[in-house]
Amino acid sequence: SASIIVVHNHPSGDPTPSPEDVRVTEMIVEAGQLLDIEVLDHLIIGHNRYVSMKERGLGFK
C-alpha cells in the first residue's frame, strides 16, 4: 500500500502548528483514507527545529 509524509515550512521560523495546519492535516488524512494512501506524518519545519503533527496528535484520529 502507498503512504506519504507531508512537509511544509513556516517562513516565520516558528514551527508551531496553526489551526489551519490542523484542518489541512485532517483533510489530507481523510483524502488519503478515500484513496487508500496512509499519511504517516505531517511535519512543519522552522528555524533549526520541526514539529510532528502526528506525535502531537493533531489532525490524526
C-alpha positions as CSV (number, residue, x, y, z in Angstrom):
1,S,0.0,0.0,0.0
2,A,1.1,3.6,-0.6
3,S,2.0,6.1,2.1
4,I,3.2,9.7,2.2
5,I,4.7,12.2,4.6
6,V,3.5,15.8,4.2
7,V,6.1,18.5,4.9
8,H,5.9,22.3,4.8
9,N,7.8,25.2,6.4
10,H,6.7,28.3,8.3
11,P,8.8,31.2,7.0
12,S,8.5,32.9,10.4
13,G,10.8,30.2,11.7
14,D,8.2,29.1,14.4
15,P,7.0,25.6,13.6
16,T,4.1,25.7,16.0
17,P,1.0,24.3,14.1
18,S,-1.7,26.8,13.3
19,P,-5.4,25.9,13.4
20,E,-5.3,25.9,9.6
21,D,-2.4,23.4,9.7
22,V,-4.6,21.1,11.8
23,R,-7.6,21.5,9.5
24,V,-5.5,20.8,6.4
25,T,-3.9,17.8,8.0
26,E,-7.4,16.4,8.8
27,M,-8.4,16.9,5.2
28,I,-5.3,15.2,3.8
29,V,-5.7,12.3,6.2
30,E,-9.4,11.9,5.1
31,A,-8.5,12.1,1.4
32,G,-5.7,9.5,2.0
33,Q,-8.3,7.2,3.5
34,L,-10.5,7.5,0.5
35,L,-7.6,6.7,-1.8
36,D,-6.1,4.0,0.4
37,I,-2.9,6.1,1.0
38,E,-1.7,6.3,4.6
39,V,-0.5,9.6,5.8
40,L,2.4,8.8,8.0
41,D,3.0,12.3,9.4
42,H,2.8,16.0,8.7
43,L,6.0,17.8,9.6
44,I,6.3,21.6,10.0
45,I,9.8,22.9,9.6
46,G,11.1,26.1,11.3
47,H,14.5,27.5,12.2
48,N,16.6,24.6,13.5
49,R,13.6,22.6,14.6
50,Y,10.4,20.8,13.5
51,V,7.1,19.7,14.8
52,S,5.5,16.3,14.1
53,M,1.7,16.7,13.9
54,K,1.3,13.0,14.4
55,E,3.4,13.0,17.6
56,R,1.2,15.8,18.9
57,G,-2.0,14.1,17.9
58,L,-3.0,17.0,15.7
59,G,-5.1,16.1,12.7
60,F,-4.8,12.4,13.1
61,K,-7.6,10.3,14.6
